[in-house]
């Protein structure tokens, strides 16, 4: 992975963490299971979908709408990175 790609991934990670922290009023580790650790709901997962789509200009559809893609911040960064590459 090149330096620009690493910076892009870090920017996405920081953005997702800021969103989560603003919504939940707590800090998160990028590898923490958001649903096991904080009892976040599937409704909140849909809020994450909308946030990611609007913020990163991606479309999350079909097979990508799996809870595992939203379980950790790291998983969401991977999803955004992959979907950006599919454009």
C-alpha positions in Angstrom: 0.0 0.0 0.0 1.4 3.4 -0.9 1.7 6.4 1.4 -1.3 8.2 -0.1 -3.5 5.1 0.4 -2.4 4.8 4.0 -3.2 8.5 4.6 -6.6 8.1 3.0 -7.3 5.1 5.3 -6.2 7.0 8.4 -8.5 9.9 7.4 -11.4 7.6 7.0 -10.6 6.0 10.4 -10.5 9.3 12.1 -13.7 10.4 10.5 -15.6 7.3 11.5 -14.2 7.5 15.0 -15.4 11.1 15.3 -18.9 10.2 14.1 -19.1 7.3 16.5 -17.8 9.3 19.4 -20.3 12.2 18.7 -23.2 9.7 18.5 -22.3 7.6 21.5 -20.5 10.0 23.7 -17.7 7.6 24.3 -14.3 6.8 22.8 -13.7 3.7 20.6 -10.7 1.6 19.7 -10.7 0.9 15.9 -10.7 -2.8 16.5 -13.4 -2.9 19.2 -16.5 -4.8 18.4 -19.0 -2.0 18.5 -22.1 -4.2 18.9 -20.6 -6.4 21.6 -18.9 -3.7 23.5 -21.5 -1.0 23.5 -24.7 -2.7 22.7 -25.2 -0.7 19.5 -28.2 -1.8 17.5 -28.9 -2.7 13.9 -30.7 0.6 13.6 -27.5 2.4 14.5 -25.8 0.2 11.8 -28.1 1.7 9.3 -27.2 5.2 10.5 -23.6 4.2 9.9 -24.4 3.1 6.4 -26.0 6.5 5.6 -23.1 8.3 7.2 -20.5 6.3 5.2 -22.4 6.7 1.9 -22.8 10.4 2.3 -19.4 11.2 3.7 -17.3 9.1 1.4 -19.4 9.2 -1.8 -19.9 5.4 -1.9 -22.9 3.1 -2.4 -23.3 0.2 0.0 -25.6 -2.4 -1.5 -26.4 -6.1 -1.5 -23.6 -8.3 -0.1 -21.9 -5.3 1.5 -24.9 -4.7 3.9 -23.6 -7.3 6.3 -23.4 -6.5 10.0 -19.7 -7.7 10.0 -18.8 -4.8 7.7 -19.9 -2.4 10.5 -18.8 -4.4 13.5 -15.5 -2.5 13.9 -14.1 0.8 12.7 -11.3 -1.1 11.0 -13.9 -3.1 9.1 -15.7 0.1 8.0 -12.4 1.5 6.8 -11.8 -1.7 4.7 -15.3 -1.4 3.3 -14.9 2.3 2.3 -11.4 1.5 0.8 -12.7 -1.4 -1.2 -15.8 0.5 -2.5 -13.8 3.5 -3.5 -11.6 1.2 -5.5 -14.6 -0.2 -7.3 -15.5 3.1 -8.8 
